[in-house]
């Protein structure tokens, strides 16, 4: 299995504080997505853009997310763009990308 990257971008509606509040209910369900190693949330309030970078264990698990309830909801946003990427592992290892088998997120204390 080769890990895969999913990049999602869409237009930011409202302020950063509103974005955080609106997306809080999605954080845990996304975290529980099968095969998801991690997600980095992205926001640029100045350019009104938001999105995320997701690392999945395999293409099958990435596709399961994209075609599942959360992915379907994201795809219903007309401003959303979803892009899938393969990872050149050798180059990524040189630049210390957190994509190895031990790269699962460590829960932070609440």
Secondary structure, 3 states (H helix, E strand, C coil): CCCEEEEEEEECCCCHHHHHHHHHHHHHHHHCCCCEEEEEEEEECCCCEEEEEEEECCHHHHHHHHHCHHHHHHHCCCCCEEEEEECCHHHHHHCCCCCCCCCCCCCCCC
